[in-house]
């Protein structure tokens, strides 16, 4: 299955909008993001969990590759999740990240973070020139 960067962004923004501590049942969480199927949301959540971007509550003893229907609840963003969200939060940055990702043929979360960091460095250089 394809990891949809748009769905990833919507998941991170939705989790952030929920009052801390986040502990929302899977079906309830999926109903908050109606643009995607429940399966797409679960898949992206599982990949975000594997990448240490979000916390999931999975019954003990189930390996993550079997967890599709075993995800009990969606948890909070991790520190890395907050860092990724800051790179893709603004619509302008997100459009640029997707455009550059398309040009280089890489839509991975790592690429999104790196492109976002490059955009940040470029913005900082224009505000604070070194010479």
C-alpha positions in Angstrom: 0.0 0.0 0.0 1.1 3.5 -0.7 2.0 5.9 2.2 0.0 9.0 1.4 1.8 12.1 2.6 -1.4 14.1 2.5 -3.0 11.5 4.9 0.1 11.6 7.1 -0.1 15.4 7.4 -3.8 15.2 8.2 -3.2 12.6 10.9 -0.5 14.6 12.6 -2.6 17.8 12.5 -5.6 15.9 13.9 -3.6 14.3 16.7 -2.2 17.7 17.6 -5.7 19.2 17.8 -6.8 16.7 20.4 -6.3 17.7 24.1 -3.4 16.0 25.9 -3.2 13.2 26.8 -4.3 11.7 23.5 -6.0 8.4 23.8 -8.7 8.2 21.2 -10.3 4.9 20.0 -9.3 4.0 16.4 -12.8 4.2 14.9 -13.5 7.6 16.5 -10.2 8.9 15.3 -10.8 7.6 11.7 -14.2 9.4 11.8 -12.4 12.7 12.3 -10.6 12.4 9.0 -13.3 11.7 6.5 -11.1 12.3 3.4 -9.6 8.9 3.6 -10.7 5.3 4.1 -10.3 3.8 7.5 -7.8 1.4 6.0 -5.7 4.3 4.6 -5.7 6.0 8.0 -4.8 2.9 9.9 -2.0 2.1 7.5 -0.5 5.6 7.8 -0.9 5.5 11.6 0.9 2.2 11.7 3.8 3.6 9.5 4.0 6.7 11.7 4.2 4.5 14.7 6.9 2.4 13.2 8.8 5.6 12.4 8.4 6.8 16.0 6.2 9.8 15.0 3.1 8.8 17.0 2.1 6.5 19.8 -0.4 3.7 19.3 -2.0 1.5 21.8 -1.8 -2.1 20.4 -2.8 -5.1 22.5 0.3 -6.7 24.0 1.7 -9.6 22.1 0.7 -8.5 18.6 3.6 -7.6 16.3 3.0 -4.3 14.5 2.7 -6.0 11.1 -0.4 -7.8 12.3 -1.8 -4.7 14.1 -4.1 -3.3 11.3 -7.3 -4.4 13.1 -5.6 -4.7 16.5 -5.0 -0.9 17.0 -7.0 0.0 20.1 -6.3 3.7 20.3 -4.3 6.5 18.7 -1.9 8.2 21.1 0.0 11.5 21.1 2.7 12.8 18.8 6.2 11.9 19.8 9.0 14.5 19.8 9.9 13.3 16.3 6.3 13.6 15.3 6.2 17.3 16.4 9.4 17.9 14.5 8.0 16.4 11.3 4.7 18.3 11.7 6.6 21.6 12.0 8.2 20.9 8.6 4.9 20.1 6.8 2.5 22.3 8.8 2.0 25.3 6.6 0.3 24.8 3.3 3.1 26.8 1.5 5.8 24.6 2.8 3.8 21.4 2.2 3.2 22.4 -1.4 6.9 23.1 -1.9 7.9 19.8 -0.2 5.5 17.9 -2.5 6.7 19.7 -5.6 10.4 19.1 -4.8 9.6 15.5 -3.8 8.0 15.0 -7.1 11.0 16.5 -8.9 13.4 14.2 -7.1 11.0 11.2 -7.1 11.1 10.8 -3.3 7.9 11.2 -1.2 9.3 9.5 1.9 8.9 11.0 5.4 12.6 11.3 5.7 12.7 13.3 2.4 9.9 15.5 3.6 11.8 16.3 6.7 15.0 17.0 4.8 13.3 19.2 2.2 11.5 21.0 5.0 14.9 21.6 6.8 16.4 22.9 3.5 13.4 25.3 3.1 13.9 26.5 6.7 17.6 27.0 6.2 16.9 29.0 3.0 14.3 31.1 4.8 16.8 31.8 7.7 19.6 32.7 5.2 17.3 35.3 3.6 16.4 36.8 6.9 19.9 36.6 8.4 22.5 36.9 5.7 26.0 35.8 6.7 27.8 38.5 4.8 
